[in-house]
Amino acid sequence: MDEKKIVNPHANFFQKVFSRHDVARDFICNYLPEKLVKQLDLNTLELDRESFVDILLSATQSDLVFKVKRKDGKKLLIYILFEHKSFVDRWVLFQLLGYIVRISEREREIQSVERKKKRQANLEQDLPENTGIEKECITVVLPVIMYHGQKDWNVDENLSAVYCSADSFVNYVPEFDFELIDLSSFKDHQITGNVYLRVAMLVMKHYNSDQFDEIFSTMLSLLAEHLNEVTTIHFIATVTLYSSSHQLRGKKWLTSNIENNYIKAFGEKGGNVMNTVGNIWIEQGIKEGLIKKAREMVIEATKIKYNNASQPLTSILQSIKDEEILNNLFREVFLCNNISEFQHKLEKIRAAEA
């Protein structure tokens, strides 16, 4: 696994900010087509933490999957797949196609389990086996690409572009539509939404700007009137740490500019905000260190007990960020008789914690 991808600051920031319900909802309202948004019941919007993308790929990617019901009352869910890019990637449509297939496969697996349970219940009640079982179908996935790189987004909109000499065989290539949000094409005043969404999108848009310090100060000022909200200080800590991840800023930028910017933006509260943010960073650092150690112990234990740990299993373990779950899994490694039993136990523990 590529360690650089795991610690990608863009991916980490995107995950932390856009997994917030208020940010995701505001993003959908402000940046997806109005005719589409009008069909969605955003009160039902929720992050799908058990999606295939989240389980298998979140350790290396910055994707998020939300699910939401339609206003017309139909049972069909719409999956909204957020794919974040900080660089031009001509393979993005192929990547999205893989995610869509994985999501649909997982949905079919869940439906299969539910049908078996329903049939068993029918038999126990002396009812026809298929009573109450509807025709199987899968859910529409709406792919959304968020891009904030330095180069123009010039990726072909058709998947056929990555196939060699498709020509007369192009009808055999799968195609689908997607929504592209290219931040480089937005003027600052065109970035709308609640204050957290606006600041997040502005900091991503201007990440490489020569005038970043001035822009950063302006973004902090936008948050000044929200300091009494519990999540604001944590959000400031996340934005500041992400801003410092640029190679031309780093720790020196943190120490030399943060104090002035915080005082300028928050006035007499600046000192308290700075101290609180520092404590959050310390707590996060300690917590992340403990989680990393616990995760390493589980992975190493699976290699020792079962002689080998498959890449999919390792990817799942890499995606777990709860220390208690990892500690439970460490015990299960030694209690289970084989890798299949451990994988089953892993699925049960994650389902119980979801």
Short mmCIF file of the C-alpha atoms (twelve columns), coordinates in Angstrom:
data_MODEL
# 
_entry.id   MODEL 
# 
loop_
_atom_site.group_PDB 
_atom_site.id 
_atom_site.type_symbol 
_atom_site.label_atom_id 
_atom_site.label_alt_id 
_atom_site.label_comp_id 
_atom_site.label_asym_id 
_atom_site.label_seq_id 
_atom_site.Cartn_x 
_atom_site.Cartn_y 
_atom_site.Cartn_z 
_atom_site.pdbx_PDB_model_num 
ATOM 1   C CA . MET A 1   0.000   0.000   0.000   1 
ATOM 2   C CA . ASP A 2   1.229   3.443   -0.941  1 
ATOM 3   C CA . GLU A 3   1.981   5.277   2.293   1 
ATOM 4   C CA . LYS A 4   1.857   8.649   0.532   1 
ATOM 5   C CA . LYS A 5   -1.767  8.066   -0.391  1 
ATOM 6   C CA . ILE A 6   -2.678  7.151   3.161   1 
ATOM 7   C CA . VAL A 7   -1.390  10.460  4.524   1 
ATOM 8   C CA . ASN A 8   -2.481  12.573  1.527   1 
ATOM 9   C CA . PRO A 9   -3.457  15.875  3.206   1 
ATOM 10  C CA . HIS A 10  -6.083  16.647  0.542   1 
ATOM 11  C CA . ALA A 11  -7.753  13.271  1.027   1 
ATOM 12  C CA . ASN A 12  -7.656  13.565  4.816   1 
ATOM 13  C CA . PHE A 13  -9.128  17.079  4.774   1 
ATOM 14  C CA . PHE A 14  -11.851 16.147  2.289   1 
ATOM 15  C CA . GLN A 15  -12.874 13.125  4.366   1 
ATOM 16  C CA . LYS A 16  -13.049 15.075  7.625   1 
ATOM 17  C CA . VAL A 17  -14.972 18.063  6.264   1 
ATOM 18  C CA . PHE A 18  -17.347 16.547  3.712   1 
ATOM 19  C CA . SER A 19  -18.364 13.662  5.966   1 
ATOM 20  C CA . ARG A 20  -20.112 16.331  8.074   1 
ATOM 21  C CA . HIS A 21  -23.836 16.114  7.417   1 
ATOM 22  C CA . ASP A 22  -24.343 19.888  7.256   1 
ATOM 23  C CA . VAL A 23  -21.504 20.367  4.767   1 
ATOM 24  C CA . ALA A 24  -22.581 17.478  2.526   1 
ATOM 25  C CA . ARG A 25  -26.204 18.609  2.520   1 
ATOM 26  C CA . ASP A 26  -25.273 22.198  1.709   1 
ATOM 27  C CA . PHE A 27  -22.948 21.043  -1.040  1 
ATOM 28  C CA . ILE A 28  -25.729 19.009  -2.652  1 
ATOM 29  C CA . CYS A 29  -28.152 21.931  -2.427  1 
ATOM 30  C CA . ASN A 30  -25.738 24.469  -3.907  1 
ATOM 31  C CA . TYR A 31  -23.722 22.544  -6.472  1 
ATOM 32  C CA . LEU A 32  -25.794 19.720  -7.927  1 
ATOM 33  C CA . PRO A 33  -28.412 20.410  -10.649 1 
ATOM 34  C CA . GLU A 34  -31.544 21.995  -9.202  1 
ATOM 35  C CA . LYS A 35  -33.896 19.664  -11.105 1 
ATOM 36  C CA . LEU A 36  -32.130 16.714  -9.457  1 
ATOM 37  C CA . VAL A 37  -32.017 18.200  -5.954  1 
ATOM 38  C CA . LYS A 38  -35.766 18.889  -6.060  1 
ATOM 39  C CA . GLN A 39  -36.379 15.143  -6.288  1 
ATOM 40  C CA . LEU A 40  -34.368 14.334  -3.155  1 
ATOM 41  C CA . ASP A 41  -35.580 14.213  0.441   1 
ATOM 42  C CA . LEU A 42  -32.460 15.667  2.050   1 
ATOM 43  C CA . ASN A 43  -33.875 14.972  5.520   1 
ATOM 44  C CA . THR A 44  -33.008 11.323  4.818   1 
ATOM 45  C CA . LEU A 45  -29.413 12.063  3.783   1 
ATOM 46  C CA . GLU A 46  -26.869 9.939   5.626   1 
ATOM 47  C CA . LEU A 47  -23.272 8.831   5.184   1 
ATOM 48  C CA . ASP A 48  -23.067 5.199   4.100   1 
ATOM 49  C CA . ARG A 49  -20.226 4.053   6.330   1 
ATOM 50  C CA . GLU A 50  -20.600 0.446   5.222   1 
ATOM 51  C CA . SER A 51  -20.262 1.034   1.485   1 
ATOM 52  C CA . PHE A 52  -17.725 -0.949  -0.507  1 
ATOM 53  C CA . VAL A 53  -15.855 2.263   -1.222  1 
ATOM 54  C CA . ASP A 54  -15.624 3.070   2.479   1 
ATOM 55  C CA . ILE A 55  -14.620 -0.460  3.554   1 
ATOM 56  C CA . LEU A 56  -12.124 -1.362  0.848   1 
ATOM 57  C CA . LEU A 57  -10.759 1.930   -0.401  1 
ATOM 58  C CA . SER A 58  -10.943 4.612   2.275   1 
ATOM 59  C CA . ALA A 59  -7.434  3.778   3.471   1 
ATOM 60  C CA . THR A 60  -5.986  5.014   0.183   1 
ATOM 61  C CA . GLN A 61  -8.663  7.233   -1.378  1 
ATOM 62  C CA . SER A 62  -10.800 10.183  -0.373  1 
ATOM 63  C CA . ASP A 63  -14.188 8.973   -1.500  1 
ATOM 64  C CA . LEU A 64  -17.460 9.340   0.372   1 
ATOM 65  C CA . VAL A 65  -20.816 7.724   -0.310  1 
ATOM 66  C CA . PHE A 66  -24.090 9.215   0.898   1 
ATOM 67  C CA . LYS A 67  -27.525 7.709   0.519   1 
ATOM 68  C CA . VAL A 68  -30.788 9.618   0.304   1 
ATOM 69  C CA . LYS A 69  -34.427 8.813   -0.459  1 
ATOM 70  C CA . ARG A 70  -36.541 10.363  -3.162  1 
ATOM 71  C CA . LYS A 71  -39.405 12.734  -2.376  1 
ATOM 72  C CA . ASP A 72  -41.901 10.653  -4.332  1 
ATOM 73  C CA . GLY A 73  -41.892 8.069   -1.560  1 
ATOM 74  C CA . LYS A 74  -40.418 5.269   -3.630  1 
ATOM 75  C CA . LYS A 75  -38.148 2.912   -1.764  1 
ATOM 76  C CA . LEU A 76  -35.332 3.532   -4.195  1 
ATOM 77  C CA . LEU A 77  -32.280 5.160   -2.648  1 
ATOM 78  C CA . ILE A 78  -29.936 7.414   -4.557  1 
ATOM 79  C CA . TYR A 79  -26.273 6.873   -3.742  1 
ATOM 80  C CA . ILE A 80  -24.215 10.042  -4.115  1 
ATOM 81  C CA . LEU A 81  -20.568 9.162   -4.635  1 
ATOM 82  C CA . PHE A 82  -18.142 12.015  -3.890  1 
ATOM 83  C CA . GLU A 83  -14.838 11.480  -5.683  1 
ATOM 84  C CA . HIS A 84  -12.223 14.061  -4.734  1 
ATOM 85  C CA . LYS A 85  -9.268  14.944  -6.961  1 
ATOM 86  C CA . SER A 86  -6.400  17.357  -6.368  1 
ATOM 87  C CA . PHE A 87  -4.764  16.421  -9.687  1 
ATOM 88  C CA . VAL A 88  -5.913  15.669  -13.243 1 
ATOM 89  C CA . ASP A 89  -6.625  11.941  -13.518 1 
ATOM 90  C CA . ARG A 90  -7.645  10.623  -16.937 1 
ATOM 91  C CA . TRP A 91  -8.587  7.290   -15.341 1 
ATOM 92  C CA . VAL A 92  -11.214 8.794   -13.043 1 
ATOM 93  C CA . LEU A 93  -14.222 7.485   -15.019 1 
ATOM 94  C CA . PHE A 94  -12.798 3.973   -15.028 1 
ATOM 95  C CA . GLN A 95  -12.248 4.314   -11.288 1 
ATOM 96  C CA . LEU A 96  -15.814 5.526   -10.760 1 
ATOM 97  C CA . LEU A 97  -17.170 2.628   -12.802 1 
ATOM 98  C CA . GLY A 98  -15.398 0.226   -10.457 1 
ATOM 99  C CA . TYR A 99  -16.909 1.959   -7.422  1 
ATOM 100 C CA . ILE A 100 -20.404 1.864   -8.933  1 
ATOM 101 C CA . VAL A 101 -20.093 -1.876  -9.585  1 
ATOM 102 C CA . ARG A 102 -18.800 -2.517  -6.045  1 
ATOM 103 C CA . ILE A 103 -21.662 -0.562  -4.477  1 
ATOM 104 C CA . SER A 104 -24.199 -2.478  -6.581  1 
ATOM 105 C CA . GLU A 105 -22.587 -5.839  -5.771  1 
ATOM 106 C CA . ARG A 106 -22.719 -5.064  -2.070  1 
ATOM 107 C CA . GLU A 107 -26.372 -4.069  -2.352  1 
ATOM 108 C CA . ARG A 108 -27.207 -7.364  -4.047  1 
ATOM 109 C CA . GLU A 109 -25.410 -9.278  -1.301  1 
ATOM 110 C CA . ILE A 110 -27.437 -7.456  1.361   1 
ATOM 111 C CA . GLN A 111 -30.673 -8.130  -0.530  1 
ATOM 112 C CA . SER A 112 -29.772 -11.812 -0.829  1 
ATOM 113 C CA . VAL A 113 -29.351 -12.114 2.942   1 
ATOM 114 C CA . GLU A 114 -32.660 -10.284 3.551   1 
ATOM 115 C CA . ARG A 115 -34.535 -12.546 1.095   1 
ATOM 116 C CA . LYS A 116 -33.197 -15.663 2.835   1 
ATOM 117 C CA . LYS A 117 -34.368 -14.336 6.208   1 
ATOM 118 C CA . LYS A 118 -37.795 -13.478 4.781   1 
ATOM 119 C CA . ARG A 119 -38.208 -16.909 3.180   1 
ATOM 120 C CA . GLN A 120 -37.247 -18.611 6.445   1 
ATOM 121 C CA . ALA A 121 -39.769 -16.481 8.351   1 
ATOM 122 C CA . ASN A 122 -42.462 -17.363 5.792   1 
ATOM 123 C CA . LEU A 123 -41.776 -21.081 6.187   1 
ATOM 124 C CA . GLU A 124 -41.990 -20.800 9.968   1 
ATOM 125 C CA . GLN A 125 -45.400 -19.098 9.594   1 
ATOM 126 C CA . ASP A 126 -46.645 -21.672 7.044   1 
ATOM 127 C CA . LEU A 127 -46.793 -19.007 4.320   1 
ATOM 128 C CA . PRO A 128 -45.759 -19.408 0.676   1 
ATOM 129 C CA . GLU A 129 -41.966 -19.084 0.521   1 
ATOM 130 C CA . ASN A 130 -41.891 -15.903 -1.572  1 
ATOM 131 C CA . THR A 131 -44.627 -13.993 0.270   1 
ATOM 132 C CA . GLY A 132 -43.689 -10.315 0.600   1 
ATOM 133 C CA . ILE A 133 -40.532 -10.656 -1.503  1 
ATOM 134 C CA . GLU A 134 -40.377 -8.002  -4.212  1 
ATOM 135 C CA . LYS A 135 -38.500 -8.156  -7.492  1 
ATOM 136 C CA . GLU A 136 -34.814 -7.462  -6.918  1 
ATOM 137 C CA . CYS A 137 -33.356 -4.208  -8.219  1 
ATOM 138 C CA . ILE A 138 -30.278 -2.103  -7.529  1 
ATOM 139 C CA . THR A 139 -29.880 1.560   -6.640  1 
ATOM 140 C CA . VAL A 140 -28.837 4.406   -8.898  1 
ATOM 141 C CA . VAL A 141 -25.389 5.842   -8.113  1 
ATOM 142 C CA . LEU A 142 -24.781 9.531   -8.848  1 
ATOM 143 C CA . PRO A 143 -21.029 10.172  -9.284  1 
ATOM 144 C CA . VAL A 144 -19.743 13.615  -8.278  1 
ATOM 145 C CA . ILE A 145 -16.142 14.654  -8.952  1 
ATOM 146 C CA . MET A 146 -14.711 17.465  -6.814  1 
ATOM 147 C CA . TYR A 147 -11.557 18.900  -8.401  1 
ATOM 148 C CA . HIS A 148 -9.264  21.644  -7.101  1 
ATOM 149 C CA . GLY A 149 -5.957  21.087  -8.874  1 
ATOM 150 C CA . GLN A 150 -3.656  23.671  -10.446 1 
ATOM 151 C CA . LYS A 151 -4.013  22.454  -14.041 1 
ATOM 152 C CA . ASP A 152 -7.151  22.763  -16.154 1 
ATOM 153 C CA . TRP A 153 -9.448  19.745  -15.917 1 
ATOM 154 C CA . ASN A 154 -9.143  18.412  -19.467 1 
ATOM 155 C CA . VAL A 155 -10.224 14.810  -18.981 1 
ATOM 156 C CA . ASP A 156 -12.434 13.378  -21.710 1 
ATOM 157 C CA . GLU A 157 -16.049 12.985  -20.573 1 
ATOM 158 C CA . ASN A 158 -16.419 9.588   -22.239 1 
ATOM 159 C CA . LEU A 159 -15.046 6.375   -20.791 1 
ATOM 160 C CA . SER A 160 -14.298 5.147   -24.309 1 
ATOM 161 C CA . ALA A 161 -11.325 7.563   -24.370 1 
ATOM 162 C CA . VAL A 162 -9.228  5.171   -22.263 1 
ATOM 163 C CA . TYR A 163 -9.890  2.203   -24.541 1 
ATOM 164 C CA . CYS A 164 -7.507  1.446   -27.406 1 
ATOM 165 C CA . SER A 165 -9.036  1.961   -30.849 1 
ATOM 166 C CA . ALA A 166 -12.651 1.582   -29.694 1 
ATOM 167 C CA . ASP A 167 -13.902 2.952   -33.047 1 
ATOM 168 C CA . SER A 168 -16.726 0.758   -34.341 1 
ATOM 169 C CA . PHE A 169 -16.755 -1.176  -31.063 1 
ATOM 170 C CA . VAL A 170 -17.612 1.892   -28.962 1 
ATOM 171 C CA . ASN A 171 -21.175 0.629   -28.399 1 
ATOM 172 C CA . TYR A 172 -19.700 -2.116  -26.234 1 
ATOM 173 C CA . VAL A 173 -18.036 0.347   -23.863 1 
ATOM 174 C CA . PRO A 174 -20.083 1.241   -20.728 1 
ATOM 175 C CA . GLU A 175 -20.852 4.959   -20.418 1 
ATOM 176 C CA . PHE A 176 -22.473 7.032   -17.662 1 
ATOM 177 C CA . ASP A 177 -22.958 10.668  -16.718 1 
ATOM 178 C CA . PHE A 178 -21.329 12.397  -13.742 1 
ATOM 179 C CA . GLU A 179 -21.273 15.820  -12.103 1 
ATOM 180 C CA . LEU A 180 -17.973 17.736  -12.136 1 
ATOM 181 C CA . ILE A 181 -17.328 20.514  -9.609  1 
ATOM 182 C CA . ASP A 182 -14.127 22.207  -10.794 1 
ATOM 183 C CA . LEU A 183 -13.188 24.752  -8.122  1 
ATOM 184 C CA . SER A 184 -10.596 26.375  -10.372 1 
ATOM 185 C CA . SER A 185 -13.426 27.617  -12.589 1 
ATOM 186 C CA . PHE A 186 -15.230 29.355  -9.689  1 
ATOM 187 C CA . LYS A 187 -14.743 32.962  -8.652  1 
ATOM 188 C CA . ASP A 188 -14.642 33.382  -4.875  1 
ATOM 189 C CA . HIS A 189 -18.023 35.128  -4.795  1 
ATOM 190 C CA . GLN A 190 -19.556 32.161  -6.644  1 
ATOM 191 C CA . ILE A 191 -18.677 29.784  -3.808  1 
ATOM 192 C CA . THR A 192 -21.866 29.550  -1.761  1 
ATOM 193 C CA . GLY A 193 -23.315 27.495  1.083   1 
ATOM 194 C CA . ASN A 194 -22.960 27.589  4.852   1 
ATOM 195 C CA . VAL A 195 -19.796 29.031  6.356   1 
ATOM 196 C CA . TYR A 196 -18.097 25.647  6.826   1 
ATOM 197 C CA . LEU A 197 -18.680 24.617  3.226   1 
ATOM 198 C CA . ARG A 198 -17.522 27.988  1.887   1 
ATOM 199 C CA . VAL A 199 -14.338 27.991  3.977   1 
ATOM 200 C CA . ALA A 200 -13.561 24.376  3.048   1 
ATOM 201 C CA . MET A 201 -13.962 25.056  -0.653  1 
ATOM 202 C CA . LEU A 202 -12.005 28.304  -0.477  1 
ATOM 203 C CA . VAL A 203 -9.067  26.719  1.324   1 
ATOM 204 C CA . MET A 204 -8.949  23.909  -1.246  1 
ATOM 205 C CA . LYS A 205 -9.252  26.367  -4.140  1 
ATOM 206 C CA . HIS A 206 -6.449  28.630  -2.889  1 
ATOM 207 C CA . TYR A 207 -4.212  25.928  -1.386  1 
ATOM 208 C CA . ASN A 208 -1.378  26.761  -3.815  1 
ATOM 209 C CA . SER A 209 -1.975  30.517  -3.992  1 
ATOM 210 C CA . ASP A 210 0.892   32.987  -3.426  1 
ATOM 211 C CA . GLN A 211 -1.563  35.132  -1.469  1 
ATOM 212 C CA . PHE A 212 -2.685  32.295  0.761   1 
ATOM 213 C CA . ASP A 213 -1.921  34.093  4.059   1 
ATOM 214 C CA . GLU A 214 -4.287  36.943  3.217   1 
ATOM 215 C CA . ILE A 215 -6.956  34.512  2.034   1 
ATOM 216 C CA . PHE A 216 -6.492  32.375  5.161   1 
ATOM 217 C CA . SER A 217 -7.034  35.407  7.379   1 
ATOM 218 C CA . THR A 218 -10.255 36.206  5.507   1 
ATOM 219 C CA . MET A 219 -11.480 32.632  5.912   1 
ATOM 220 C CA . LEU A 220 -10.856 32.735  9.668   1 
ATOM 221 C CA . SER A 221 -12.848 35.965  9.870   1 
ATOM 222 C CA . LEU A 222 -15.815 34.172  8.309   1 
ATOM 223 C CA . LEU A 223 -15.748 31.758  11.248  1 
ATOM 224 C CA . ALA A 224 -15.434 34.430  13.969  1 
ATOM 225 C CA . GLU A 225 -19.164 34.757  14.659  1 
ATOM 226 C CA . HIS A 226 -19.515 30.980  14.990  1 
ATOM 227 C CA . LEU A 227 -16.960 30.473  17.783  1 
ATOM 228 C CA . ASN A 228 -19.682 29.559  20.265  1 
ATOM 229 C CA . GLU A 229 -20.645 26.512  18.192  1 
ATOM 230 C CA . VAL A 230 -19.041 23.311  19.491  1 
ATOM 231 C CA . THR A 231 -17.761 22.093  16.139  1 
ATOM 232 C CA . THR A 232 -16.240 25.396  14.994  1 
ATOM 233 C CA . ILE A 233 -12.974 25.145  16.953  1 
ATOM 234 C CA . HIS A 234 -12.416 21.597  15.691  1 
ATOM 235 C CA . PHE A 235 -13.139 22.827  12.181  1 
ATOM 236 C CA . ILE A 236 -10.592 25.650  12.603  1 
ATOM 237 C CA . ALA A 237 -8.024  23.102  13.802  1 
ATOM 238 C CA . THR A 238 -8.686  20.917  10.745  1 
ATOM 239 C CA . VAL A 239 -8.486  23.848  8.295   1 
ATOM 240 C CA . THR A 240 -5.310  25.208  9.879   1 
ATOM 241 C CA . LEU A 241 -3.535  21.864  9.883   1 
ATOM 242 C CA . TYR A 242 -4.508  21.261  6.255   1 
ATOM 243 C CA . SER A 243 -3.262  24.735  5.310   1 
ATOM 244 C CA . SER A 244 0.100   24.025  6.935   1 
ATOM 245 C CA . SER A 245 0.538   20.806  4.931   1 
ATOM 246 C CA . HIS A 246 1.703   22.774  1.885   1 
ATOM 247 C CA . GLN A 247 5.433   22.285  1.284   1 
ATOM 248 C CA . LEU A 248 6.064   26.049  1.333   1 
ATOM 249 C CA . ARG A 249 4.331   26.544  4.674   1 
ATOM 250 C CA . GLY A 250 4.686   23.728  7.213   1 
ATOM 251 C CA . LYS A 251 5.618   24.141  10.899  1 
ATOM 252 C CA . LYS A 252 7.348   27.477  10.372  1 
ATOM 253 C CA . TRP A 253 4.164   28.906  8.929   1 
ATOM 254 C CA . LEU A 254 2.175   27.549  11.882  1 
ATOM 255 C CA . THR A 255 4.363   29.253  14.465  1 
ATOM 256 C CA . SER A 256 4.933   32.562  12.649  1 
ATOM 257 C CA . ASN A 257 1.523   33.243  11.117  1 
ATOM 258 C CA . ILE A 258 -1.133  31.476  13.179  1 
ATOM 259 C CA . GLU A 259 -0.826  33.723  16.217  1 
ATOM 260 C CA . ASN A 260 -1.188  36.906  14.175  1 
ATOM 261 C CA . ASN A 261 -4.003  35.503  12.053  1 
ATOM 262 C CA . TYR A 262 -5.956  34.198  15.046  1 
ATOM 263 C CA . ILE A 263 -5.667  37.508  16.920  1 
ATOM 264 C CA . LYS A 264 -6.603  39.451  13.793  1 
ATOM 265 C CA . ALA A 265 -9.655  37.277  13.082  1 
ATOM 266 C CA . PHE A 266 -10.882 36.533  16.612  1 
ATOM 267 C CA . GLY A 267 -9.676  39.538  18.606  1 
ATOM 268 C CA . GLU A 268 -9.423  38.946  22.363  1 
ATOM 269 C CA . LYS A 269 -10.662 35.375  21.868  1 
ATOM 270 C CA . GLY A 270 -7.718  34.605  19.591  1 
ATOM 271 C CA . GLY A 271 -5.445  33.398  22.388  1 
ATOM 272 C CA . ASN A 272 -8.039  30.990  23.764  1 
ATOM 273 C CA . VAL A 273 -8.815  29.686  20.302  1 
ATOM 274 C CA . MET A 274 -5.118  29.120  19.652  1 
ATOM 275 C CA . ASN A 275 -4.673  27.200  22.921  1 
ATOM 276 C CA . THR A 276 -7.752  25.069  22.292  1 
ATOM 277 C CA . VAL A 277 -6.642  24.282  18.743  1 
ATOM 278 C CA . GLY A 278 -3.212  23.282  20.064  1 
ATOM 279 C CA . ASN A 279 -4.820  20.915  22.563  1 
ATOM 280 C CA . ILE A 280 -6.962  19.385  19.820  1 
ATOM 281 C CA . TRP A 281 -3.867  18.725  17.721  1 
ATOM 282 C CA . ILE A 282 -2.125  17.100  20.681  1 
ATOM 283 C CA . GLU A 283 -5.154  14.917  21.473  1 
ATOM 284 C CA . GLN A 284 -5.552  13.943  17.813  1 
ATOM 285 C CA . GLY A 285 -1.856  13.128  17.549  1 
ATOM 286 C CA . ILE A 286 -1.940  10.902  20.628  1 
ATOM 287 C CA . LYS A 287 -5.183  9.237   19.534  1 
ATOM 288 C CA . GLU A 288 -3.966  8.661   15.980  1 
ATOM 289 C CA . GLY A 289 -0.728  7.220   17.326  1 
ATOM 290 C CA . LEU A 290 -2.597  4.741   19.539  1 
ATOM 291 C CA . ILE A 291 -4.940  3.769   16.707  1 
ATOM 292 C CA . LYS A 292 -2.025  3.278   14.323  1 
ATOM 293 C CA . LYS A 293 -0.262  1.052   16.860  1 
ATOM 294 C CA . ALA A 294 -3.410  -0.999  17.506  1 
ATOM 295 C CA . ARG A 295 -3.982  -1.414  13.772  1 
ATOM 296 C CA . GLU A 296 -0.393  -2.559  13.200  1 
ATOM 297 C CA . MET A 297 -0.760  -5.132  15.983  1 
ATOM 298 C CA . VAL A 298 -3.921  -6.608  14.412  1 
ATOM 299 C CA . ILE A 299 -2.386  -6.803  10.932  1 
ATOM 300 C CA . GLU A 300 0.798   -8.379  12.275  1 
ATOM 301 C CA . ALA A 301 -1.220  -10.843 14.352  1 
ATOM 302 C CA . THR A 302 -3.205  -11.969 11.276  1 
ATOM 303 C CA . LYS A 303 0.050   -12.553 9.390   1 
ATOM 304 C CA . ILE A 304 1.447   -14.659 12.240  1 
ATOM 305 C CA . LYS A 305 -1.729  -16.617 13.053  1 
ATOM 306 C CA . TYR A 306 -2.898  -17.245 9.480   1 
ATOM 307 C CA . ASN A 307 0.513   -17.113 7.749   1 
ATOM 308 C CA . ASN A 308 -0.783  -14.427 5.408   1 
ATOM 309 C CA . ALA A 309 -3.163  -11.481 5.311   1 
ATOM 310 C CA . SER A 310 -4.855  -10.742 1.993   1 
ATOM 311 C CA . GLN A 311 -4.792  -7.233  0.541   1 
ATOM 312 C CA . PRO A 312 -8.599  -6.778  0.856   1 
ATOM 313 C CA . LEU A 313 -8.434  -7.791  4.530   1 
ATOM 314 C CA . THR A 314 -5.515  -5.436  5.162   1 
ATOM 315 C CA . SER A 315 -7.405  -2.631  3.406   1 
ATOM 316 C CA . ILE A 316 -10.423 -3.178  5.645   1 
ATOM 317 C CA . LEU A 317 -8.240  -3.075  8.767   1 
ATOM 318 C CA . GLN A 318 -6.503  0.074   7.486   1 
ATOM 319 C CA . SER A 319 -9.890  1.788   7.189   1 
ATOM 320 C CA . ILE A 320 -10.832 1.181   10.858  1 
ATOM 321 C CA . LYS A 321 -10.225 4.267   12.976  1 
ATOM 322 C CA . ASP A 322 -11.758 3.098   16.264  1 
ATOM 323 C CA . GLU A 323 -9.205  1.925   18.860  1 
ATOM 324 C CA . GLU A 324 -11.736 -0.171  20.793  1 
ATOM 325 C CA . ILE A 325 -12.789 -2.067  17.656  1 
ATOM 326 C CA . LEU A 326 -9.143  -2.740  16.808  1 
ATOM 327 C CA . ASN A 327 -8.455  -4.018  20.326  1 
ATOM 328 C CA . ASN A 328 -11.459 -6.362  20.057  1 
ATOM 329 C CA . LEU A 329 -10.212 -7.604  16.702  1 
ATOM 330 C CA . PHE A 330 -6.757  -8.247  18.141  1 
ATOM 331 C CA . ARG A 331 -8.325  -10.655 20.645  1 
ATOM 332 C CA . GLU A 332 -10.450 -12.274 17.937  1 
ATOM 333 C CA . VAL A 333 -7.369  -13.082 15.841  1 
ATOM 334 C CA . PHE A 334 -6.299  -15.599 18.498  1 
ATOM 335 C CA . LEU A 335 -9.806  -16.875 19.257  1 
ATOM 336 C CA . CYS A 336 -10.728 -17.666 15.646  1 
ATOM 337 C CA . ASN A 337 -9.635  -20.972 14.101  1 
ATOM 338 C CA . ASN A 338 -9.063  -19.720 10.555  1 
ATOM 339 C CA . ILE A 339 -9.032  -16.632 8.358   1 
ATOM 340 C CA . SER A 340 -12.628 -17.161 7.175   1 
ATOM 341 C CA . GLU A 341 -13.886 -17.261 10.762  1 
ATOM 342 C CA . PHE A 342 -11.935 -14.082 11.544  1 
ATOM 343 C CA . GLN A 343 -13.361 -12.284 8.488   1 
ATOM 344 C CA . HIS A 344 -16.870 -13.265 9.568   1 
ATOM 345 C CA . LYS A 345 -16.178 -11.971 13.084  1 
ATOM 346 C CA . LEU A 346 -14.771 -8.740  11.584  1 
ATOM 347 C CA . GLU A 347 -17.979 -8.171  9.618   1 
ATOM 348 C CA . LYS A 348 -20.112 -8.747  12.722  1 
ATOM 349 C CA . ILE A 349 -18.076 -6.339  14.865  1 
ATOM 350 C CA . ARG A 350 -18.211 -3.582  12.223  1 
ATOM 351 C CA . ALA A 351 -21.952 -4.090  11.716  1 
ATOM 352 C CA . ALA A 352 -22.570 -3.857  15.472  1 
ATOM 353 C CA . GLU A 353 -20.584 -0.633  15.723  1 
ATOM 354 C CA . ALA A 354 -22.192 1.010   12.669  1 
# 
